[in-house]
């Protein structure tokens, strides 16, 4: 798929908490992934040293295959969440459902966010150049999921392609969610800017959280959400305090390319993901601020997720299908029998000035990605990119 020079792949027995995985290094920085769960857990730009924007849980993680309810319930919680939380880190993929399994699926042994983030991902035959190709087979869903990652040797751009192959004779309704989670110290209330080209949005229902500062089930236009205490909250800039909430955002239907971005100007780093809007029309905005008190959260977790997705809310698959479209947009995708689907996304890492105000716009044209600053200054960040994203889904 891709060609590379001056990049290398290293397997390590201790990527995170003595868990094995791979680091892909380029002259400008590196990326790291875990074998178990496939999570992208490190993004590093050398010109902004010691800043990894991705969330590292405050608890010690383990490979989820080691999770046993009898031994680990008190550490990581019971099923269906415990196995997922035992190994979660950074950017995970929720596949082939997003959210908890149904009551019956839980009794059958399924976990929250699908099988993929709880399985061991094996390295496949070497990709072209210095690309990492790895994946897993979902035994219950009967789907093969693979990801290939390539770091541009000259510019701070990461190219990712994922392919799902249906091994069964049935068409499968699925959710495909890139669960990108940022954590401290990159996440700082009042400092870090979170951006996306969203239009209509909706707040989670009241049962999601006992400490939701937003009006439950309210519809609004991003980023100004109605507060329970009155007025509006600007979701671009995180707030301090103890709360937890989730909002679902529909990306602008007029766009071919969607994006999410997070910028901490104090640390001098902006990270952006670009993808085809036809693949991922939704972005989930998840804020956890010392809200969840059960294990392993223990009321000590601060993180922020921007999750580009086929699906707006983390609810059982059956409920997603029964609810139907939201704001006129589909909320799941079909994977036909004995067929394959693929998605692609870019990760851009950019050094920024200490007064940079986040991203108002991200465009890709003439083989360049251009990020336009929010606010009055309107400065631009540019980086060369390959013709990797194409309009419309690929089979």
Secondary structure, DSSP 8 states (H G I E B T S, - for coil): ----SS-EEEEEEEEETTEEEEEEEETTEEEEEETBT--EEEEEETTSTT---B---SS----GGG--HHHHHHHH-STTTHHHHHH--SEEEE-S-SS---HHHHHTT--TT-SGGGSB-EE-S--SSS-EEEEEEETTTTEEEEEEEEE-SSSSEEEEEEEEEE-SSS-EEE--EEEEEEETTT--TTT-EEEE-EEEEEE--GGG-TT--B-TT-EEETTEEEBTTSSEEETTB---SSEEEEEEEEE-TT-SEEEEEEEETTTTEEEEEEEETTT--EEEEEEEES---STTTTT--EEEEEEEES-SS---HHHHHHH--BTTB---EEE-TT-EEEEEEEEEEEE--TT---EEEEEEETTEEEEEESTTT--EEEEE--S---SS-B-
